[in-house]
Amino acid sequence: MKRYCFALDLKDDPKLIQKYIEYHQKVWPEVLKSIRDSGIIEMEIYNVETRLFMIMETSNDFDPDAKAEADRNNPKVQEWEALMDKYQQHLPFSKQGQKWVPMKKIFSLEEQISE
């Protein structure tokens, strides 16, 4: 299994943040299917103020590029992404068109203990 962690910000508006959270309490079935079909086993999103943190656990053969390509060709996923754009704010250091920015692991308790 592989783990990926990402960060993204929301627009600094409490009403928009609440609406974004509400959408994520009932994600569209087509979006959930696209996530599962790509090899993502578990996905969690955490929120504090305007910051979002996402953890994805995937199968070993998960291909992020194939997932991105499948999403680009899925009209319902594109509709969801356009809707979420109303609430999301790209991180200042993100690349052009990049929403979720991969995070680098800098600490692991298990790795520290096993050394």
For each residue, the residues with C-beta under 8 A, 3 or more apart:
1: 41 57 58 59 60
2: 57 58 59 60 62
3: 55 56 57 58
4: 55 56 58 64 102
5: 53 54 55 56 102 103 105
6: 53 54 56 100 101 102 103
7: 51 52 53 54 91 100 101 103
8: 51 52 54 88 89 90 91 99 100 101
9: 50 51 52 88 89 90 91
10: 16 17 20 47 50 51 52 87 88 89
11: 16 17 50 87 88 89
12: 50 89
13: 16 17
14: 17 18
15: 18 19
16: 10 11 13 19 20 86 87
17: 10 11 13 14 20 21 47 49 50 87
18: 14 15 21 22
19: 15 16 22 23 87
20: 10 16 17 23 24 84 87 88
21: 17 18 24 25 47
22: 18 19 25 26
23: 19 20 26 27 83 84 87
24: 20 21 27 45
25: 21 22
26: 22 23
27: 23 24 31 32 80
28: 31 32 76 80
29: 32 33
30: 33 34 74 76 77 80
31: 27 28 34 35 76 77 80
32: 27 28 29 35 36
33: 29 30 36 37
34: 30 31 37 38 70 71 74 76 77
35: 31 32 38 40 43
36: 32 33 40
37: 33 34 70
38: 34 35 58 62 63 66 67 70
39: 58 59 61 62 63 67
40: 35 36 43 56 57 58 62 67
41: 1 57 58 59
42: 55 56 57
43: 35 40 54 55 56 57
44: 54 55
45: 24 52 53 54
46: 52 53 54 55
47: 10 17 21 51 52 53
48: 51 53
49: 17
50: 9 10 11 12 17 89
51: 7 8 9 10 47 48
52: 7 8 9 10 45 46 47
53: 5 6 7 45 46 47 48 103
54: 5 6 7 8 43 44 45 46 100
55: 3 4 5 42 43 44 46
56: 3 4 5 6 40 42 43
57: 1 2 3 40 41 42 43
58: 1 2 3 4 38 39 40 41 62
59: 1 2 39 41 62
60: 1 2
61: 39
62: 2 38 39 40 58 59 67
63: 38 39 66 67
64: 4 67 68
65: 68 69
66: 38 63 69 70
67: 38 39 40 62 63 64 70 71
68: 64 65 71 72
69: 65 66 72 73
70: 34 37 38 66 67 73 74 77
71: 34 67 68 74 77 78 81
72: 68 69 78
73: 69 70
74: 30 34 70 71 77 78
75: 78 79
76: 28 30 31 34 79 80
77: 30 31 34 70 71 74 80 81
78: 71 72 74 75 81 82
79: 75 76 82 83
80: 27 28 30 31 76 77 83 84
81: 71 77 78 84 85 99
82: 78 79 85
83: 23 79 80 86
84: 20 23 80 81 87 88
85: 81 82 88
86: 16 83
87: 10 11 16 17 19 20 23 84
88: 8 9 10 11 20 84 85 99
89: 8 9 10 11 12 50
90: 8 9 94 98 99
91: 7 8 9 94 101
92:
93: 101
94: 90 91 98 99 101
95: 98
96:
97:
98: 90 94 95 101
99: 8 81 88 90 94
100: 6 7 8 54
101: 6 7 8 91 93 94 98
102: 4 5 6
103: 5 6 7 53
104:
105: 5 108
106:
107: 112
108: 105 111 112
109: 112 113
110: 113 114
111: 108 114 115
112: 107 108 109 115
113: 109 110
114: 110 111
115: 111 112
